[in-house]
Amino acid sequence: MRSLIVNLVLVVAVFALVPLALGGRMGPVEIILWLCAQLAALAFVISRYVRQRRATRTEPTRS
């Protein structure tokens, strides 16, 4: 399991490449949609990390 910081950096890096791929020609609507998508991706990464941490804590130890 990768750390939370690595996952967050990967999400931000991927979303940073979008304006470069589009040549920086994004209007206000595209920027708002891009920011909403990035926030949703960050929320998903954090919630998934928290779910995985809870699952490993509640897992019974095997003898």
PDBQT receptor file of N, H, CA, C and O in Angstrom, charges set to zero:
ATOM      1  N   MET A   1       0.846  -1.174   0.000  1.00  0.00    +0.000 N 
ATOM      2  CA  MET A   1       0.000   0.000   0.000  1.00  0.00    +0.000 C 
ATOM      3  C   MET A   1       0.897   1.245   0.000  1.00  0.00    +0.000 C 
ATOM      4  O   MET A   1       1.748   1.416   0.873  1.00  0.00    +0.000 OA
ATOM      5  N   ARG A   2       0.684   2.105  -1.000  1.00  0.00    +0.000 N 
ATOM      6  H   ARG A   2      -0.007   1.966  -1.709  1.00  0.00    +0.000 HD
ATOM      7  CA  ARG A   2       1.464   3.338  -1.079  1.00  0.00    +0.000 C 
ATOM      8  C   ARG A   2       0.988   4.311  -0.013  1.00  0.00    +0.000 C 
ATOM      9  O   ARG A   2      -0.147   4.231   0.457  1.00  0.00    +0.000 OA
ATOM     10  N   SER A   3       1.856   5.214   0.355  1.00  0.00    +0.000 N 
ATOM     11  H   SER A   3       2.778   5.279  -0.027  1.00  0.00    +0.000 HD
ATOM     12  CA  SER A   3       1.478   6.192   1.364  1.00  0.00    +0.000 C 
ATOM     13  C   SER A   3       0.519   7.222   0.775  1.00  0.00    +0.000 C 
ATOM     14  O   SER A   3       0.409   7.371  -0.442  1.00  0.00    +0.000 OA
ATOM     15  N   LEU A   4      -0.153   7.911   1.648  1.00  0.00    +0.000 N 
ATOM     16  H   LEU A   4      -0.063   7.790   2.637  1.00  0.00    +0.000 HD
ATOM     17  CA  LEU A   4      -1.127   8.917   1.235  1.00  0.00    +0.000 C 
ATOM     18  C   LEU A   4      -0.445  10.042   0.464  1.00  0.00    +0.000 C 
ATOM     19  O   LEU A   4      -0.995  10.541  -0.518  1.00  0.00    +0.000 OA
ATOM     20  N   ILE A   5       0.736  10.440   0.895  1.00  0.00    +0.000 N 
ATOM     21  H   ILE A   5       1.183  10.034   1.692  1.00  0.00    +0.000 HD
ATOM     22  CA  ILE A   5       1.456  11.532   0.237  1.00  0.00    +0.000 C 
ATOM     23  C   ILE A   5       1.776  11.173  -1.214  1.00  0.00    +0.000 C 
ATOM     24  O   ILE A   5       1.621  12.007  -2.106  1.00  0.00    +0.000 OA
ATOM     25  N   VAL A   6       2.217   9.953  -1.454  1.00  0.00    +0.000 N 
ATOM     26  H   VAL A   6       2.343   9.275  -0.729  1.00  0.00    +0.000 HD
ATOM     27  CA  VAL A   6       2.548   9.526  -2.818  1.00  0.00    +0.000 C 
ATOM     28  C   VAL A   6       1.306   9.567  -3.694  1.00  0.00    +0.000 C 
ATOM     29  O   VAL A   6       1.361  10.049  -4.826  1.00  0.00    +0.000 OA
ATOM     30  N   ASN A   7       0.190   9.067  -3.184  1.00  0.00    +0.000 N 
ATOM     31  H   ASN A   7       0.145   8.675  -2.265  1.00  0.00    +0.000 HD
ATOM     32  CA  ASN A   7      -1.048   9.080  -3.961  1.00  0.00    +0.000 C 
ATOM     33  C   ASN A   7      -1.508  10.503  -4.256  1.00  0.00    +0.000 C 
ATOM     34  O   ASN A   7      -1.958  10.788  -5.365  1.00  0.00    +0.000 OA
ATOM     35  N   LEU A   8      -1.403  11.393  -3.283  1.00  0.00    +0.000 N 
ATOM     36  H   LEU A   8      -1.037  11.162  -2.382  1.00  0.00    +0.000 HD
ATOM     37  CA  LEU A   8      -1.809  12.784  -3.500  1.00  0.00    +0.000 C 
ATOM     38  C   LEU A   8      -0.910  13.466  -4.526  1.00  0.00    +0.000 C 
ATOM     39  O   LEU A   8      -1.393  14.217  -5.374  1.00  0.00    +0.000 OA
ATOM     40  N   VAL A   9       0.378  13.211  -4.454  1.00  0.00    +0.000 N 
ATOM     41  H   VAL A   9       0.770  12.600  -3.766  1.00  0.00    +0.000 HD
ATOM     42  CA  VAL A   9       1.309  13.801  -5.421  1.00  0.00    +0.000 C 
ATOM     43  C   VAL A   9       1.012  13.289  -6.828  1.00  0.00    +0.000 C 
ATOM     44  O   VAL A   9       1.071  14.056  -7.790  1.00  0.00    +0.000 OA
ATOM     45  N   LEU A  10       0.696  12.008  -6.956  1.00  0.00    +0.000 N 
ATOM     46  H   LEU A  10       0.648  11.385  -6.175  1.00  0.00    +0.000 HD
ATOM     47  CA  LEU A  10       0.365  11.455  -8.269  1.00  0.00    +0.000 C 
ATOM     48  C   LEU A  10      -0.892  12.094  -8.848  1.00  0.00    +0.000 C 
ATOM     49  O   LEU A  10      -0.935  12.407 -10.038  1.00  0.00    +0.000 OA
ATOM     50  N   VAL A  11      -1.910  12.291  -8.022  1.00  0.00    +0.000 N 
ATOM     51  H   VAL A  11      -1.874  12.038  -7.055  1.00  0.00    +0.000 HD
ATOM     52  CA  VAL A  11      -3.151  12.912  -8.499  1.00  0.00    +0.000 C 
ATOM     53  C   VAL A  11      -2.886  14.343  -8.944  1.00  0.00    +0.000 C 
ATOM     54  O   VAL A  11      -3.346  14.757 -10.009  1.00  0.00    +0.000 OA
ATOM     55  N   VAL A  12      -2.156  15.097  -8.144  1.00  0.00    +0.000 N 
ATOM     56  H   VAL A  12      -1.783  14.761  -7.279  1.00  0.00    +0.000 HD
ATOM     57  CA  VAL A  12      -1.866  16.490  -8.492  1.00  0.00    +0.000 C 
ATOM     58  C   VAL A  12      -1.009  16.552  -9.758  1.00  0.00    +0.000 C 
ATOM     59  O   VAL A  12      -1.214  17.426 -10.600  1.00  0.00    +0.000 OA
ATOM     60  N   ALA A  13      -0.056  15.637  -9.897  1.00  0.00    +0.000 N 
ATOM     61  H   ALA A  13       0.111  14.927  -9.213  1.00  0.00    +0.000 HD
ATOM     62  CA  ALA A  13       0.797  15.632 -11.092  1.00  0.00    +0.000 C 
ATOM     63  C   ALA A  13      -0.005  15.343 -12.353  1.00  0.00    +0.000 C 
ATOM     64  O   ALA A  13       0.202  15.983 -13.384  1.00  0.00    +0.000 OA
ATOM     65  N   VAL A  14      -0.914  14.385 -12.276  1.00  0.00    +0.000 N 
ATOM     66  H   VAL A  14      -1.083  13.864 -11.438  1.00  0.00    +0.000 HD
ATOM     67  CA  VAL A  14      -1.740  14.066 -13.442  1.00  0.00    +0.000 C 
ATOM     68  C   VAL A  14      -2.608  15.256 -13.810  1.00  0.00    +0.000 C 
ATOM     69  O   VAL A  14      -2.735  15.596 -14.986  1.00  0.00    +0.000 OA
ATOM     70  N   PHE A  15      -3.205  15.890 -12.813  1.00  0.00    +0.000 N 
ATOM     71  H   PHE A  15      -3.102  15.614 -11.858  1.00  0.00    +0.000 HD
ATOM     72  CA  PHE A  15      -4.061  17.038 -13.101  1.00  0.00    +0.000 C 
ATOM     73  C   PHE A  15      -3.255  18.265 -13.529  1.00  0.00    +0.000 C 
ATOM     74  O   PHE A  15      -3.792  19.148 -14.196  1.00  0.00    +0.000 OA
ATOM     75  N   ALA A  16      -1.987  18.332 -13.158  1.00  0.00    +0.000 N 
ATOM     76  H   ALA A  16      -1.551  17.615 -12.616  1.00  0.00    +0.000 HD
ATOM     77  CA  ALA A  16      -1.151  19.442 -13.613  1.00  0.00    +0.000 C 
ATOM     78  C   ALA A  16      -0.798  19.298 -15.089  1.00  0.00    +0.000 C 
ATOM     79  O   ALA A  16      -0.519  20.289 -15.764  1.00  0.00    +0.000 OA
ATOM     80  N   LEU A  17      -0.811  18.068 -15.588  1.00  0.00    +0.000 N 
ATOM     81  H   LEU A  17      -1.038  17.263 -15.040  1.00  0.00    +0.000 HD
ATOM     82  CA  LEU A  17      -0.494  17.837 -16.998  1.00  0.00    +0.000 C 
ATOM     83  C   LEU A  17      -1.646  18.206 -17.926  1.00  0.00    +0.000 C 
ATOM     84  O   LEU A  17      -1.430  18.419 -19.119  1.00  0.00    +0.000 OA
ATOM     85  N   VAL A  18      -2.861  18.283 -17.400  1.00  0.00    +0.000 N 
ATOM     86  H   VAL A  18      -3.037  18.109 -16.431  1.00  0.00    +0.000 HD
ATOM     87  CA  VAL A  18      -4.024  18.595 -18.246  1.00  0.00    +0.000 C 
ATOM     88  C   VAL A  18      -3.896  19.963 -18.910  1.00  0.00    +0.000 C 
ATOM     89  O   VAL A  18      -4.080  20.051 -20.124  1.00  0.00    +0.000 OA
ATOM     90  N   PRO A  19      -3.591  21.039 -18.175  1.00  0.00    +0.000 N 
ATOM     91  CA  PRO A  19      -3.445  22.334 -18.859  1.00  0.00    +0.000 C 
ATOM     92  C   PRO A  19      -2.296  22.339 -19.869  1.00  0.00    +0.000 C 
ATOM     93  O   PRO A  19      -2.372  23.003 -20.903  1.00  0.00    +0.000 OA
ATOM     94  N   LEU A  20      -1.237  21.596 -19.562  1.00  0.00    +0.000 N 
ATOM     95  H   LEU A  20      -1.176  21.056 -18.722  1.00  0.00    +0.000 HD
ATOM     96  CA  LEU A  20      -0.130  21.521 -20.517  1.00  0.00    +0.000 C 
ATOM     97  C   LEU A  20      -0.557  20.804 -21.789  1.00  0.00    +0.000 C 
ATOM     98  O   LEU A  20      -0.182  21.204 -22.891  1.00  0.00    +0.000 OA
ATOM     99  N   ALA A  21      -1.341  19.744 -21.633  1.00  0.00    +0.000 N 
ATOM    100  H   ALA A  21      -1.646  19.419 -20.737  1.00  0.00    +0.000 HD
ATOM    101  CA  ALA A  21      -1.809  18.999 -22.802  1.00  0.00    +0.000 C 
ATOM    102  C   ALA A  21      -2.766  19.832 -23.645  1.00  0.00    +0.000 C 
ATOM    103  O   ALA A  21      -2.803  19.694 -24.867  1.00  0.00    +0.000 OA
ATOM    104  N   LEU A  22      -3.533  20.690 -22.998  1.00  0.00    +0.000 N 
ATOM    105  H   LEU A  22      -3.503  20.802 -22.004  1.00  0.00    +0.000 HD
ATOM    106  CA  LEU A  22      -4.477  21.538 -23.722  1.00  0.00    +0.000 C 
ATOM    107  C   LEU A  22      -3.840  22.839 -24.199  1.00  0.00    +0.000 C 
ATOM    108  O   LEU A  22      -4.503  23.653 -24.841  1.00  0.00    +0.000 OA
ATOM    109  N   GLY A  23      -2.599  23.037 -23.901  1.00  0.00    +0.000 N 
ATOM    110  H   GLY A  23      -2.060  22.375 -23.380  1.00  0.00    +0.000 HD
ATOM    111  CA  GLY A  23      -1.906  24.237 -24.343  1.00  0.00    +0.000 C 
ATOM    112  C   GLY A  23      -2.248  25.466 -23.527  1.00  0.00    +0.000 C 
ATOM    113  O   GLY A  23      -2.001  26.588 -23.970  1.00  0.00    +0.000 OA
ATOM    114  N   GLY A  24      -2.807  25.280 -22.351  1.00  0.00    +0.000 N 
ATOM    115  H   GLY A  24      -3.007  24.369 -21.991  1.00  0.00    +0.000 HD
ATOM    116  CA  GLY A  24      -3.135  26.407 -21.487  1.00  0.00    +0.000 C 
ATOM    117  C   GLY A  24      -4.305  27.237 -21.970  1.00  0.00    +0.000 C 
ATOM    118  O   GLY A  24      -4.521  28.340 -21.469  1.00  0.00    +0.000 OA
ATOM    119  N   ARG A  25      -5.060  26.741 -22.924  1.00  0.00    +0.000 N 
ATOM    120  H   ARG A  25      -4.884  25.845 -23.331  1.00  0.00    +0.000 HD
ATOM    121  CA  ARG A  25      -6.196  27.494 -23.466  1.00  0.00    +0.000 C 
ATOM    122  C   ARG A  25      -7.495  26.990 -22.861  1.00  0.00    +0.000 C 
ATOM    123  O   ARG A  25      -8.334  26.401 -23.543  1.00  0.00    +0.000 OA
ATOM    124  N   MET A  26      -7.639  27.233 -21.574  1.00  0.00    +0.000 N 
ATOM    125  H   MET A  26      -6.957  27.711 -21.020  1.00  0.00    +0.000 HD
ATOM    126  CA  MET A  26      -8.851  26.817 -20.885  1.00  0.00    +0.000 C 
ATOM    127  C   MET A  26      -9.627  28.057 -20.465  1.00  0.00    +0.000 C 
ATOM    128  O   MET A  26      -9.063  29.004 -19.917  1.00  0.00    +0.000 OA
ATOM    129  N   GLY A  27     -10.900  28.038 -20.726  1.00  0.00    +0.000 N 
ATOM    130  H   GLY A  27     -11.358  27.268 -21.172  1.00  0.00    +0.000 HD
ATOM    131  CA  GLY A  27     -11.766  29.131 -20.317  1.00  0.00    +0.000 C 
ATOM    132  C   GLY A  27     -12.210  28.946 -18.877  1.00  0.00    +0.000 C 
ATOM    133  O   GLY A  27     -11.830  27.973 -18.225  1.00  0.00    +0.000 OA
ATOM    134  N   PRO A  28     -13.013  29.879 -18.380  1.00  0.00    +0.000 N 
ATOM    135  CA  PRO A  28     -13.441  29.799 -16.981  1.00  0.00    +0.000 C 
ATOM    136  C   PRO A  28     -14.278  28.552 -16.676  1.00  0.00    +0.000 C 
ATOM    137  O   PRO A  28     -14.173  27.989 -15.587  1.00  0.00    +0.000 OA
ATOM    138  N   VAL A  29     -15.096  28.124 -17.621  1.00  0.00    +0.000 N 
ATOM    139  H   VAL A  29     -15.180  28.582 -18.506  1.00  0.00    +0.000 HD
ATOM    140  CA  VAL A  29     -15.911  26.925 -17.384  1.00  0.00    +0.000 C 
ATOM    141  C   VAL A  29     -15.024  25.691 -17.289  1.00  0.00    +0.000 C 
ATOM    142  O   VAL A  29     -15.224  24.844 -16.419  1.00  0.00    +0.000 OA
ATOM    143  N   GLU A  30     -14.050  25.590 -18.177  1.00  0.00    +0.000 N 
ATOM    144  H   GLU A  30     -13.888  26.279 -18.884  1.00  0.00    +0.000 HD
ATOM    145  CA  GLU A  30     -13.141  24.449 -18.146  1.00  0.00    +0.000 C 
ATOM    146  C   GLU A  30     -12.311  24.435 -16.870  1.00  0.00    +0.000 C 
ATOM    147  O   GLU A  30     -12.052  23.372 -16.305  1.00  0.00    +0.000 OA
ATOM    148  N   ILE A  31     -11.897  25.602 -16.420  1.00  0.00    +0.000 N 
ATOM    149  H   ILE A  31     -12.108  26.465 -16.879  1.00  0.00    +0.000 HD
ATOM    150  CA  ILE A  31     -11.106  25.685 -15.189  1.00  0.00    +0.000 C 
ATOM    151  C   ILE A  31     -11.933  25.238 -13.995  1.00  0.00    +0.000 C 
ATOM    152  O   ILE A  31     -11.435  24.508 -13.138  1.00  0.00    +0.000 OA
ATOM    153  N   ILE A  32     -13.188  25.664 -13.926  1.00  0.00    +0.000 N 
ATOM    154  H   ILE A  32     -13.593  26.257 -14.622  1.00  0.00    +0.000 HD
ATOM    155  CA  ILE A  32     -14.055  25.260 -12.814  1.00  0.00    +0.000 C 
ATOM    156  C   ILE A  32     -14.277  23.747 -12.840  1.00  0.00    +0.000 C 
ATOM    157  O   ILE A  32     -14.202  23.090 -11.802  1.00  0.00    +0.000 OA
ATOM    158  N   LEU A  33     -14.551  23.194 -14.026  1.00  0.00    +0.000 N 
ATOM    159  H   LEU A  33     -14.612  23.728 -14.869  1.00  0.00    +0.000 HD
ATOM    160  CA  LEU A  33     -14.731  21.741 -14.138  1.00  0.00    +0.000 C 
ATOM    161  C   LEU A  33     -13.453  20.992 -13.776  1.00  0.00    +0.000 C 
ATOM    162  O   LEU A  33     -13.503  19.950 -13.122  1.00  0.00    +0.000 OA
ATOM    163  N   TRP A  34     -12.314  21.521 -14.200  1.00  0.00    +0.000 N 
ATOM    164  H   TRP A  34     -12.273  22.368 -14.731  1.00  0.00    +0.000 HD
ATOM    165  CA  TRP A  34     -11.027  20.904 -13.894  1.00  0.00    +0.000 C 
ATOM    166  C   TRP A  34     -10.775  20.904 -12.385  1.00  0.00    +0.000 C 
ATOM    167  O   TRP A  34     -10.327  19.901 -11.830  1.00  0.00    +0.000 OA
ATOM    168  N   LEU A  35     -11.061  22.027 -11.722  1.00  0.00    +0.000 N 
ATOM    169  H   LEU A  35     -11.424  22.842 -12.173  1.00  0.00    +0.000 HD
ATOM    170  CA  LEU A  35     -10.865  22.105 -10.271  1.00  0.00    +0.000 C 
ATOM    171  C   LEU A  35     -11.807  21.166  -9.525  1.00  0.00    +0.000 C 
ATOM    172  O   LEU A  35     -11.405  20.518  -8.558  1.00  0.00    +0.000 OA
ATOM    173  N   CYS A  36     -13.062  21.093  -9.974  1.00  0.00    +0.000 N 
ATOM    174  H   CYS A  36     -13.388  21.619 -10.759  1.00  0.00    +0.000 HD
ATOM    175  CA  CYS A  36     -14.019  20.174  -9.344  1.00  0.00    +0.000 C 
ATOM    176  C   CYS A  36     -13.573  18.724  -9.511  1.00  0.00    +0.000 C 
ATOM    177  O   CYS A  36     -13.670  17.928  -8.576  1.00  0.00    +0.000 OA
ATOM    178  N   ALA A  37     -13.091  18.389 -10.683  1.00  0.00    +0.000 N 
ATOM    179  H   ALA A  37     -13.012  19.036 -11.442  1.00  0.00    +0.000 HD
ATOM    180  CA  ALA A  37     -12.607  17.026 -10.924  1.00  0.00    +0.000 C 
ATOM    181  C   ALA A  37     -11.385  16.721 -10.062  1.00  0.00    +0.000 C 
ATOM    182  O   ALA A  37     -11.244  15.610  -9.551  1.00  0.00    +0.000 OA
ATOM    183  N   GLN A  38     -10.510  17.698  -9.901  1.00  0.00    +0.000 N 
ATOM    184  H   GLN A  38     -10.624  18.601 -10.316  1.00  0.00    +0.000 HD
ATOM    185  CA  GLN A  38      -9.331  17.480  -9.069  1.00  0.00    +0.000 C 
ATOM    186  C   GLN A  38      -9.726  17.316  -7.605  1.00  0.00    +0.000 C 
ATOM    187  O   GLN A  38      -9.188  16.448  -6.917  1.00  0.00    +0.000 OA
ATOM    188  N   LEU A  39     -10.648  18.128  -7.125  1.00  0.00    +0.000 N 
ATOM    189  H   LEU A  39     -11.084  18.833  -7.685  1.00  0.00    +0.000 HD
ATOM    190  CA  LEU A  39     -11.105  17.986  -5.741  1.00  0.00    +0.000 C 
ATOM    191  C   LEU A  39     -11.781  16.637  -5.524  1.00  0.00    +0.000 C 
ATOM    192  O   LEU A  39     -11.585  16.004  -4.487  1.00  0.00    +0.000 OA
ATOM    193  N   ALA A  40     -12.571  16.196  -6.493  1.00  0.00    +0.000 N 
ATOM    194  H   ALA A  40     -12.731  16.711  -7.336  1.00  0.00    +0.000 HD
ATOM    195  CA  ALA A  40     -13.220  14.887  -6.379  1.00  0.00    +0.000 C 
ATOM    196  C   ALA A  40     -12.182  13.767  -6.353  1.00  0.00    +0.000 C 
ATOM    197  O   ALA A  40     -12.318  12.813  -5.588  1.00  0.00    +0.000 OA
ATOM    198  N   ALA A  41     -11.157  13.878  -7.179  1.00  0.00    +0.000 N 
ATOM    199  H   ALA A  41     -11.047  14.653  -7.801  1.00  0.00    +0.000 HD
ATOM    200  CA  ALA A  41     -10.103  12.859  -7.201  1.00  0.00    +0.000 C 
ATOM    201  C   ALA A  41      -9.335  12.836  -5.882  1.00  0.00    +0.000 C 
ATOM    202  O   ALA A  41      -9.008  11.764  -5.374  1.00  0.00    +0.000 OA
ATOM    203  N   LEU A  42      -9.049  14.002  -5.330  1.00  0.00    +0.000 N 
ATOM    204  H   LEU A  42      -9.315  14.873  -5.743  1.00  0.00    +0.000 HD
ATOM    205  CA  LEU A  42      -8.359  14.062  -4.039  1.00  0.00    +0.000 C 
ATOM    206  C   LEU A  42      -9.224  13.474  -2.932  1.00  0.00    +0.000 C 
ATOM    207  O   LEU A  42      -8.723  12.739  -2.080  1.00  0.00    +0.000 OA
ATOM    208  N   ALA A  43     -10.515  13.789  -2.935  1.00  0.00    +0.000 N 
ATOM    209  H   ALA A  43     -10.922  14.386  -3.627  1.00  0.00    +0.000 HD
ATOM    210  CA  ALA A  43     -11.427  13.237  -1.931  1.00  0.00    +0.000 C 
ATOM    211  C   ALA A  43     -11.505  11.719  -2.052  1.00  0.00    +0.000 C 
ATOM    212  O   ALA A  43     -11.541  11.015  -1.043  1.00  0.00    +0.000 OA
ATOM    213  N   PHE A  44     -11.532  11.212  -3.287  1.00  0.00    +0.000 N 
ATOM    214  H   PHE A  44     -11.504  11.783  -4.107  1.00  0.00    +0.000 HD
ATOM    215  CA  PHE A  44     -11.575   9.766  -3.499  1.00  0.00    +0.000 C 
ATOM    216  C   PHE A  44     -10.305   9.099  -2.978  1.00  0.00    +0.000 C 
ATOM    217  O   PHE A  44     -10.376   8.056  -2.328  1.00  0.00    +0.000 OA
ATOM    218  N   VAL A  45      -9.157   9.686  -3.256  1.00  0.00    +0.000 N 
ATOM    219  H   VAL A  45      -9.100  10.533  -3.784  1.00  0.00    +0.000 HD
ATOM    220  CA  VAL A  45      -7.883   9.108  -2.806  1.00  0.00    +0.000 C 
ATOM    221  C   VAL A  45      -7.822   9.084  -1.284  1.00  0.00    +0.000 C 
ATOM    222  O   VAL A  45      -7.397   8.089  -0.696  1.00  0.00    +0.000 OA
ATOM    223  N   ILE A  46      -8.239  10.163  -0.647  1.00  0.00    +0.000 N 
ATOM    224  H   ILE A  46      -8.584  10.972  -1.124  1.00  0.00    +0.000 HD
ATOM    225  CA  ILE A  46      -8.199  10.225   0.816  1.00  0.00    +0.000 C 
ATOM    226  C   ILE A  46      -9.179   9.237   1.430  1.00  0.00    +0.000 C 
ATOM    227  O   ILE A  46      -8.830   8.533   2.378  1.00  0.00    +0.000 OA
ATOM    228  N   SER A  47     -10.404   9.172   0.905  1.00  0.00    +0.000 N 
ATOM    229  H   SER A  47     -10.687   9.744   0.136  1.00  0.00    +0.000 HD
ATOM    230  CA  SER A  47     -11.390   8.248   1.477  1.00  0.00    +0.000 C 
ATOM    231  C   SER A  47     -10.969   6.792   1.274  1.00  0.00    +0.000 C 
ATOM    232  O   SER A  47     -11.178   5.955   2.153  1.00  0.00    +0.000 OA
ATOM    233  N   ARG A  48     -10.380   6.493   0.122  1.00  0.00    +0.000 N 
ATOM    234  H   ARG A  48     -10.211   7.172  -0.591  1.00  0.00    +0.000 HD
ATOM    235  CA  ARG A  48      -9.898   5.138  -0.126  1.00  0.00    +0.000 C 
ATOM    236  C   ARG A  48      -8.765   4.774   0.828  1.00  0.00    +0.000 C 
ATOM    237  O   ARG A  48      -8.704   3.648   1.320  1.00  0.00    +0.000 OA
ATOM    238  N   TYR A  49      -7.874   5.720   1.089  1.00  0.00    +0.000 N 
ATOM    239  H   TYR A  49      -7.924   6.635   0.690  1.00  0.00    +0.000 HD
ATOM    240  CA  TYR A  49      -6.772   5.489   2.015  1.00  0.00    +0.000 C 
ATOM    241  C   TYR A  49      -7.302   5.229   3.425  1.00  0.00    +0.000 C 
ATOM    242  O   TYR A  49      -6.834   4.323   4.115  1.00  0.00    +0.000 OA
ATOM    243  N   VAL A  50      -8.285   6.034   3.848  1.00  0.00    +0.000 N 
ATOM    244  H   VAL A  50      -8.665   6.770   3.288  1.00  0.00    +0.000 HD
ATOM    245  CA  VAL A  50      -8.865   5.868   5.186  1.00  0.00    +0.000 C 
ATOM    246  C   VAL A  50      -9.565   4.515   5.293  1.00  0.00    +0.000 C 
ATOM    247  O   VAL A  50      -9.436   3.828   6.306  1.00  0.00    +0.000 OA
ATOM    248  N   ARG A  51     -10.308   4.127   4.249  1.00  0.00    +0.000 N 
ATOM    249  H   ARG A  51     -10.413   4.684   3.426  1.00  0.00    +0.000 HD
ATOM    250  CA  ARG A  51     -10.991   2.826   4.253  1.00  0.00    +0.000 C 
ATOM    251  C   ARG A  51      -9.993   1.680   4.358  1.00  0.00    +0.000 C 
ATOM    252  O   ARG A  51     -10.223   0.721   5.094  1.00  0.00    +0.000 OA
ATOM    253  N   GLN A  52      -8.899   1.775   3.636  1.00  0.00    +0.000 N 
ATOM    254  H   GLN A  52      -8.712   2.554   3.038  1.00  0.00    +0.000 HD
ATOM    255  CA  GLN A  52      -7.891   0.713   3.678  1.00  0.00    +0.000 C 
ATOM    256  C   GLN A  52      -7.216   0.647   5.040  1.00  0.00    +0.000 C 
ATOM    257  O   GLN A  52      -6.916  -0.439   5.535  1.00  0.00    +0.000 OA
ATOM    258  N   ARG A  53      -6.979   1.798   5.644  1.00  0.00    +0.000 N 
ATOM    259  H   ARG A  53      -7.223   2.681   5.242  1.00  0.00    +0.000 HD
ATOM    260  CA  ARG A  53      -6.366   1.816   6.977  1.00  0.00    +0.000 C 
ATOM    261  C   ARG A  53      -7.291   1.194   8.010  1.00  0.00    +0.000 C 
ATOM    262  O   ARG A  53      -6.847   0.433   8.870  1.00  0.00    +0.000 OA
ATOM    263  N   ARG A  54      -8.587   1.519   7.925  1.00  0.00    +0.000 N 
ATOM    264  H   ARG A  54      -8.948   2.137   7.226  1.00  0.00    +0.000 HD
ATOM    265  CA  ARG A  54      -9.549   0.934   8.867  1.00  0.00    +0.000 C 
ATOM    266  C   ARG A  54      -9.641  -0.574   8.684  1.00  0.00    +0.000 C 
ATOM    267  O   ARG A  54      -9.752  -1.315   9.661  1.00  0.00    +0.000 OA
ATOM    268  N   ALA A  55      -9.596  -1.026   7.448  1.00  0.00    +0.000 N 
ATOM    269  H   ALA A  55      -9.507  -0.424   6.654  1.00  0.00    +0.000 HD
ATOM    270  CA  ALA A  55      -9.699  -2.462   7.175  1.00  0.00    +0.000 C 
ATOM    271  C   ALA A  55      -8.499  -3.214   7.745  1.00  0.00    +0.000 C 
ATOM    272  O   ALA A  55      -8.653  -4.324   8.254  1.00  0.00    +0.000 OA
ATOM    273  N   THR A  56      -7.316  -2.629   7.669  1.00  0.00    +0.000 N 
ATOM    274  H   THR A  56      -7.190  -1.727   7.256  1.00  0.00    +0.000 HD
ATOM    275  CA  THR A  56      -6.134  -3.316   8.195  1.00  0.00    +0.000 C 
ATOM    276  C   THR A  56      -6.117  -3.290   9.714  1.00  0.00    +0.000 C 
ATOM    277  O   THR A  56      -5.558  -4.196  10.332  1.00  0.00    +0.000 OA
ATOM    278  N   ARG A  57      -6.717  -2.274  10.335  1.00  0.00    +0.000 N 
ATOM    279  H   ARG A  57      -7.171  -1.538   9.832  1.00  0.00    +0.000 HD
ATOM    280  CA  ARG A  57      -6.747  -2.210  11.800  1.00  0.00    +0.000 C 
ATOM    281  C   ARG A  57      -7.749  -3.192  12.387  1.00  0.00    +0.000 C 
ATOM    282  O   ARG A  57      -7.501  -3.770  13.445  1.00  0.00    +0.000 OA
ATOM    283  N   THR A  58      -8.874  -3.387  11.715  1.00  0.00    +0.000 N 
ATOM    284  H   THR A  58      -9.076  -2.917  10.856  1.00  0.00    +0.000 HD
ATOM    285  CA  THR A  58      -9.913  -4.258  12.262  1.00  0.00    +0.000 C 
ATOM    286  C   THR A  58      -9.729  -5.713  11.865  1.00  0.00    +0.000 C 
ATOM    287  O   THR A  58     -10.465  -6.580  12.336  1.00  0.00    +0.000 OA
ATOM    288  N   GLU A  59      -8.764  -5.993  11.010  1.00  0.00    +0.000 N 
ATOM    289  H   GLU A  59      -8.166  -5.289  10.627  1.00  0.00    +0.000 HD
ATOM    290  CA  GLU A  59      -8.505  -7.366  10.595  1.00  0.00    +0.000 C 
ATOM    291  C   GLU A  59      -7.939  -8.147  11.770  1.00  0.00    +0.000 C 
ATOM    292  O   GLU A  59      -6.982  -7.700  12.403  1.00  0.00    +0.000 OA
ATOM    293  N   PRO A  60      -8.514  -9.311  12.075  1.00  0.00    +0.000 N 
ATOM    294  CA  PRO A  60      -7.976 -10.092  13.202  1.00  0.00    +0.000 C 
ATOM    295  C   PRO A  60      -6.597 -10.652  12.855  1.00  0.00    +0.000 C 
ATOM    296  O   PRO A  60      -6.311 -10.987  11.706  1.00  0.00    +0.000 OA
ATOM    297  N   THR A  61      -5.767 -10.742  13.864  1.00  0.00    +0.000 N 
ATOM    298  H   THR A  61      -5.998 -10.470  14.799  1.00  0.00    +0.000 HD
ATOM    299  CA  THR A  61      -4.428 -11.289  13.640  1.00  0.00    +0.000 C 
ATOM    300  C   THR A  61      -4.519 -12.800  13.560  1.00  0.00    +0.000 C 
ATOM    301  O   THR A  61      -5.236 -13.436  14.333  1.00  0.00    +0.000 OA
ATOM    302  N   ARG A  62      -3.794 -13.358  12.632  1.00  0.00    +0.000 N 
ATOM    303  H   ARG A  62      -3.211 -12.841  12.004  1.00  0.00    +0.000 HD
ATOM    304  CA  ARG A  62      -3.804 -14.814  12.450  1.00  0.00    +0.000 C 
ATOM    305  C   ARG A  62      -2.629 -15.424  13.194  1.00  0.00    +0.000 C 
ATOM    306  O   ARG A  62      -1.504 -14.930  13.117  1.00  0.00    +0.000 OA
ATOM    307  N   SER A  63      -2.898 -16.492  13.907  1.00  0.00    +0.000 N 
ATOM    308  H   SER A  63      -3.811 -16.894  13.970  1.00  0.00    +0.000 HD
ATOM    309  CA  SER A  63      -1.842 -17.158  14.679  1.00  0.00    +0.000 C 
ATOM    310  C   SER A  63      -1.239 -18.290  13.897  1.00  0.00    +0.000 C 
ATOM    311  O   SER A  63      -0.334 -18.966  14.388  1.00  0.00    +0.000 OA
TER     312      SER A  63
